[in-house]
Amino acid sequence: MSKQGRLTAFDHIVAGSRAILQAVPEERMDWRPHEKSWTLGQLATHLTNVPNWTMATLSTSEFDISPADGSDPPPLTALATTAELVDALDAGAAAARAAIEGISDEDIAGPWTMLVAGEPRFTLTKSVVLRTFIMDHMIHHRAQLGVYLRMLDVPVPQVFGPTADFPDM
């Protein structure tokens, strides 16, 4: 995919994610559909954070999700308001978009390896990681949020076209 194609796809995915986040009811941030599930606030916050992975993905050749030294990433504090969610998404997306614009075709074709405790789990090109671990990951979690919204009887906004709540838009 060309650089312009990546940017167009990213912008489209961010716009759909923004629409879902704008529908998140602040008064239900602690709700979860099952005891093993994230709360609405945790899931929404995670979605806002995914674009932030772009910069590390495109500027490094590997990432250890569980370093052998036992260190954990800092915990992600759930955002409390719809405005905070949208603002966080917009900030991360702007930085991610700049990183996508700035990477050369040669560099994005380079390898990126996911490690677990120092052990390689897989190696893919940065372009594929951008598409799957960032863009597709965002689509996955915004779809989960759509199910949460439906379960809370909150109108589900359009992302790809009409929904049961907005059939004529």
N, C-alpha and C positions, 0 to 999 in steps of 0.2 A: 504494500500500500504506500502511496506517495505521502510526503509530509503533509500536503494539503488534505489528503484523504484522512490521515490520522487526526488532524486538527478538526476537521468537519465532524468526524465520528465522535471525538471527545466532546466537542461543544454540544452535540445532540444529546449525548448521554448525561452531561451535566445539566442541561435544561430540563430533561425528564426527572432527574434526581431532585432538582430544585422544586419542581412542581409537587412531587411527593412530600418533600420536607415541609413545604408551605402548608400542607394539609394536616400535619401532625398536631394533635390537640395537646396543648401544654398541660392541661389539668390531668392528663392520663399518662404522663411520662413514666410513672412507676408500674404501669400495667404490663403484664406478660401473659401470653396465651397458654403457657405451660411452665411448670416449675423449672424445667431444664432450659427454657428459652431466655434470651436476653429480654430486658424490659424494653418498652417502646423507646425510651430515652437512650438506652445503651445502643440499640440497633441504629437509631437515627444518628447518634454521635459517630458510630463506626462508619456509616456511610459518608459522613462529612470528612472523615479522616483519610479515606482511601486515596483521594487525589494527592495527598501529601507524600505518598510512597513514590510518586513519579520521579521526584528529584533524585532520590537515592538510587532508584532503579537505573536511571539514565546516566548517572555520574559514577557508578561503581560497577564492578564486574561480578560481585557476589554479595550475599547477605546471609547471615546466620540467624535464623529465627529463634534458636535456643542455644546461645553461646555455651561452650564447654565450661566456662568459668562460672556458670550458673546465674549470671546476671540476667535480669528481666528488663524489658523495656518499661519506661515509666507508665504507670496506669493512666488510662484515658478517662478523665472525669466527664461524666455524662453532662451534656449541655442542658440547660434548664428551660430555654424558651425557643419558640419557633424562629424568632429573629436571630438568636445565637446560632442555631443550626444553619440557617441560610447564609448568614455572614461567614461562618466557618467554611462552608462549602465554597462560597464565592472566593474567599481568600486562598484556599488550597488549590482551587481550580485555576485561578489566575497564575499562581506560581507554577503549577503543573503545565499549563498551556505555554508559558514562557520557556520551560525546559524542553517541551516537545518542539517548539519553534527553533530553539537554539541548537538542537543536536543534529549533527551531520548524518547523511545517509549512511556513510561508512561506519560511524560510531553506533548507530541504532541497529546495524546489522551484526554488531559484535555480540559475543557470548555473555550471558548472565547466569550465575549459578546460585541455587538455593541450597544452603547448608543447614543441617540440624546437628548441633553439638560438634561442629567441625567436619561432619561427614556430608559430602555432596549428595543431594537427593535428586537433582536434575539440573541440566543446563539447557537453556533456550536462548534464542536471540533476544536482545532487549526489545525489539519490535514486537515479538510474540508475548513477552512478559507484559509490555504496556497494554496490549490488546486483552490478554486473559486476566492477569492478576490485578489490573487496575480497571480497565473499562468494563470487562465482563463481570468483574467482582462488584462494581457499582450497580450494574444492571441486576445482578442476583439479589443484592440487599435492598434495592428500591422495590423489587418485586415482593420480597418478604414484607417490607413496610406496607405495600398495598394490601396484602392479606391481613396484616394487623389492623389497618384502617377499616377494612371490610368487617372484620370481627367486632370492631368498636362502633360499627354503624356510622362511620365517617365517610362522606362521599369520596370516592377514589378518583383523583384527577386523571385527565388524559395524559398519556405518555407517547403512545404510538397511534392513537386514534380514539374513536368514541369509547366510552365506558358505559356501564349500566347507569351510572349517575349523570353522565354528560353525553347522551347519545347523539345530540345534534350539533356538537361543536366542531 
